[in-house]
Amino acid sequence: MKKKTKIILIISFVIVFMTSFLLFCFWRYRDRDYTITIQDQEVSNQEVPETLNIATYNVKLLNNGSDLDKFINDIEGLDLDIIALQEVDQNAGRSNDMDMVKEMAEGAGYEYYYFYESMWLFDGSYGLGIISKYPILEVTSTELPAGTFSEPRILAGAKIDVNGEILHIYNTHLNYFNRGIRDSQVDAITDIMKNQENTIFMGDMNNFFVEDIYTIDGFQSLNTKDRTFVTFRESAFTDNIYYSDNLEVTDIIVTDTSFSDHRLFWCVVRLEK
């Protein structure tokens, strides 16, 4: 009898171990690299706008989906054209099974949106998002370097048709805990981004020290080593927006929010210098 019990315990342990290992592999090594065409570019009869209002916002999971109305109220009247979102869930139990990016877009009156999974949550997904007043033609996701047991991170891209002018938008949320991993993620992004045109790159960079603010060849940034804008709590400047040299930023705005520990960080971008 004891021998039978021992065998059952061993088999049970092996099953639990193998199940846990397979779930871990699915969580950590899930494919996060892709390019998807959403729609073809259409001929527009409207003029290309002189400027766009572009924003980045870590929405803190809308406090597990409870603050959608606050998000909508916070951005009302700002006339934001494109918003890059960090910390959003899709159909996750912890956020009441909310398709967060979809509901944010529809609730705030944005026709175009996309959710990018960076991490599988067993009962849903967590990641990044974009909402836009202009058509999204193509989306890309590129997995960034990370340790085996570190939270997976991605560089999310969107090709947007602004009345016939193509604008490339990138969004990310870099590693928080490990500076070495964050540096390797920065190196990977820099290799992808350098010297691109008609490009805006933004997100939560998790920079808490001025020396951590990095540069990209062919790009300017809003937060620099000589000038910082507080976007997180009372003193941190973790969020940033980079724009290619062929674009121009005419205004930089930090807007207080009613529910997130991040502020809304946005700027007015002139498409033609």
N, C-alpha and C positions, 0 to 999 in steps of 0.2 A: 504493500500500500504506500509506504514511504517513497519507494522508488518511483511509483506511478505519479505521485504528487510532485516529486522533483522534476520528472520529465515534463509534466504539465507546466510547471513554473518556468522551466527553461524555454519551452516552446512559446509560452506567453511573452517572455522577455524578448525573444528573437522577433516575434511579430510586432511588438511595440517598438522595438529598436528600428526595424526595417521600415515600419510605417512612418516613424518620426524622421528617419533619414530621407525617405522619398519625399515627404512633405517639405523638408528643409531644402532639398535640391530643387523642388518645384518653385519654392519661394525665392531662392537665391539665384538660380540659373535659368529662370524663365526668360524666354527670348524677348528682349526689349529693343531690338534694332529693326527698324522698318521704315519704308517710304510708302505712303498711300496717296493716290490721286483721288481727290474728293469730287472735283468737277473741272471741266475745261474752261479756259479763259473766254469770256464773252466780250463782244464789241460793245463798248459803252458810249452812249450819246452825251454823257455828263462830263463836265470838265474835271480834271484832276484838282483836288483842293490844294490851296497853297500850303496849308498846315494841317497837322493831325494832332490830336490829344492822345498821348500814349502813356499807359500806366502799368505799374507792377504792384501787386498786392498779395501779401501772405494773409489769407483769411482765417487761419487757425481753425479749420474744419467747420467754420460757422458755429463754433462751440457745439460740435456734434450735431449740426443741422438745425439748431434751435434759433439761429439768428439770420435767417434768410431775409426777413423783412428789414432788419437793421442794415444789412448790406445794400439792399435796394434803396433805402432812404439815404444812406451815406453817399452814394454816387449820383443821386438824383440832382439834376441841374448842372453837373460838371461837364457834360457833353463829351465824355470820353469815347474815342473811336475804337481803341483796342486796349484790352486789359489782359495782362499775363497774370495768372493765378497760381499761387503755391498753397500747399496743404489743403487739398480737396479730396473728398471721397466719392466713390461711385458704388451705389447699391451695397453699402457696408452696414452691418447691424449696429455698429456703434453710432452711426449717423442716421438711424431710423430708415435704413435702406434707401436713402435719398440719392438720386442721380444729380449730384450737386451742381456740376457745371451747367447742365441742361436747365435746371430750375433757376439758377442765377441768371443765365442768359435770357430765358423767356420772361422771367419776372422783371428784369430791368429793360426789356425791349430790344435785345440784341438778336438778330436773325441767325448769326453764324457762331458756331462754338465747337470746341473739341476737347475731349478729356484724354490725357496721356497717363497710362498706368506706369508707375515706377515701382510699386510694391503690391504684391498679392496679399490679401488679408484673410484668406480662407473663405470668408463669406462675402467678399467684395474686393474692391481695389482702392488704392491710395495713390495720389500723384499730383500732376500739374494740369492746368487747363488754360484755355484761351477763349475769350469772347470778343466778337468783332462786329462792327457795323458793315464791314465789307466782306465780300465772298472769300472764303478760304479755299484755295485751289488744291493745295497739297500739304500734307503733314509728314513730319519725320520724327523719329525717336532714335537717339544714339545713347547706348549705355556708357556711363562714365566709370573710370577706374574706382574700385572700392575693395576693401578687405573682405575676406570670405564671410565673416560674421557681421559686417557692416551693412547698414540699410542701403539697398540699391538706389542709385541716383542716375538721372538721365539728362540729356540736353534735348529739349523739345523744340521742334521747328515748325513754322507755318509759312506757306507762300500765299500772300494775300493780294488780291486784285483791287487796287484803289482806283477805280474808274479808268482802267487801262494801264496804270502804273503798277509795276510789280514791287511789292515790299516784302522783305524777308524778316520774319520775327523769330527770335529765339528766346527760350525761357528755361530757367534751371533753379534748383534748390540744392546748394552744395552741402557737403558733410559738415556737421556741427561739432562733433566730438574730437575728431582726429585731424590735426593741422597737416600732417604729412599726406593723408588721403586727399584732403582738400586741395593741397598744392598739386597733386597728380591730376586731379580733376580740372584744375585751372589750366595746366599744361595741355591737356587733351582738348579743352575748349579753345584755347588760343590757337592750336594747330588748325582747328576747323574754321575758326572765324577770321583769322588775320587777313586783312586787305580786301575783304568783301565790300561791296557797295550796296546802297539801298537796303541797309541792314540795321536792325535794332535788336540788341541783346539785353535781357533784363532778368531780374529775379532776386531771390534771397541768397546772397553770397556768403552769409555768416561771417562777415568781416567785423571783428570787434576791436581791432587795432589798426591805426593808420597805415602801418607798414604792411598790413595784409592786403591793402587795396592794390590790385594788379592792373597792368596795362595790356592792351591788345594792339598790335601794329595795324594802323589804318583806322583806329577808332578813338573817339573821345568818350569821356564818362562824366556823369553828373557828380558822383562822389569821387574826390581825388585826394591825394596826400596833402594837398594845400587847402582843400575846401571840402567840408563834410556837412551833410544834412541828416539830422537825427530822424530815423524812421522806425526805431524799435525801442520801446519803453522810454526811458528818460535821457539816455545819452549815447545809444549805439546807432551806427549807420550801416546796418547789415544789408540793406537793400540798395541796388544800384541799377542804372540804365546806361548802356553803352550805345553809341550811334556812329555809323560809318562816316568817314571824313567828307563824303559828298553830300551829307545832310547837315542841317543846322538846327540847334535848339535855341529858341527865343525866350522861353520862360521855363522855370523850374518851380514846382509846387509840392509842398508836403501838406496833406490834408488829414486832420485828426479824424479818427473813426470811433464808433460807439461800442464796438464789441471785441476787436482784435487787439493783440499786444503789438501789432505792427500798424504803422500809419500808411495811408495811401500815398505812393510816391509817383508823381507824374510830371510830364513835360509837354511843351508845345514844340513839335518838330516841323521845320520847314523842309519840304521835299526837294526844292531846288535852291541851291545857294545862289 
